[in-house]
Amino acid sequence: MRILFVASWYPRPGAKHSGTFFEEQALMLARAGHEVEILALETSPLGRKWRSENPRVSVEHGLRVVRLSLPSMPRVLRALEERIHRRLIGRAAALFEESGKAQILHAHTVFPGGVAGGILARRWGVPLVITEHRPSTLESRAFRSRSGVIGQALEQASLLTTVSQGFAQALFAHYPGTRWLPIELPVPDAFFNAERPVKKEEGPLRFAHVSHIDDNKRVIETCRAFLDAFKDSGTALLKIAGGSPEAIERVRATLPNPCTSIEFLGRLERADVVSLLADSDVFVLVSALEAGGTVFSEAQAAGARLIASATWAGCYALEEGNGELVGVDDAPVLVEAMRRICDPSQYATAEQIRERARERYSEQSFVSRWSELYGALVESRGLEDSKEESSS
């Protein structure tokens, strides 16, 4: 099947970690025999040189990628913005049409991906799927001011999906008349296949955290709770991956000096994240807001127990036996959860956590589910087209 991903952001030079999960999903589908191409969108302020070399074509990891910059204009120029976007998306469409149009479009996030996907779906007469990832769709001024074109895209879509049950309910409330299907984000096989080192009985409990280290991720609060739970005693270690040097220093400045039980690793390559999670007993992420939390899935695939805050993602990831769910910004409960999770006998084993994760998040599960959904939508559209031809 010919599938076009319309991604609202995608890995690019200088931002190779941006949207890696879109790239990984596309590669999973390609390995399963589908023909997958990417329309990688990027919005830029008016005044940037979006007119030059736009769109641009490349082959990345064996996938054909068409990169398209779309100008973002003030609200008073929305009508002009829409006309320019349609013209630019038309240019990109012509490039894809050289090798044959896609049978199905899968847009990621309502804007700009969903809106662009809607334009292409009308042009080609093919089904459109929209998956929402961003909680900002519920409150951002940028989304509210484009409610008209977003509403058209949502109405046109054959299937709306998102990344957790709680987020699906929030989207239903925000976009009246829509229905959203929650589908787990997949995890590359590398996380399932990584060997877990044998843990010594007398060794410290190994905690891990992976994020961009911003205020939402509550990294300072995580570190403080960790120190309250274990007093820098050496009975537990916390390794923190991600974040800019500046973000790391802001966290460090709030901690005792020295602090030997917390280690900052900085930004890691993907393979190093795999190794970190496979070498951990517990993964902790207590964000204030988290829609899907791919890293929860990755941690389970690596066999780690979870401590998660009761966000949409945390509630979706936590199942009986795989960890602890705590309230957002509930420091005393977080401290107790960190202490309680030290007893592995009260939780599923690493092997059991991995096995359940394989059912929910594996590449095979992802490809099977989406191949079935795509196939049903394409078949349904074909039947509709046949009925229209018969009646005309």
URDA-V866277 format. One record per helix or strand. SS is the DSSP state (H for helix, E for strand). FROM is the first residue (numbers start at 0). LEN is the number of residues. If there is no record, write none. Layout:
BEGIN
ss=[SS | SS]
from=[FROM | FROM]
len=[LEN | LEN]
END
This chain:
BEGIN
ss=[E | E | E | H | E | E | E | H | E | H | E | H | H | H | E | H | E | H | E | H | H | E | H | E | H | E | H | E | H | E | H | H | H | H]
from=[1 | 11 | 14 | 19 | 34 | 55 | 62 | 74 | 103 | 109 | 126 | 134 | 140 | 146 | 158 | 164 | 180 | 188 | 204 | 214 | 218 | 235 | 244 | 261 | 269 | 281 | 293 | 304 | 311 | 322 | 330 | 343 | 349 | 362]
len=[6 | 1 | 1 | 12 | 11 | 5 | 10 | 23 | 5 | 15 | 6 | 4 | 4 | 10 | 4 | 10 | 2 | 5 | 6 | 3 | 12 | 6 | 8 | 5 | 9 | 4 | 8 | 5 | 6 | 4 | 10 | 3 | 12 | 29]
END
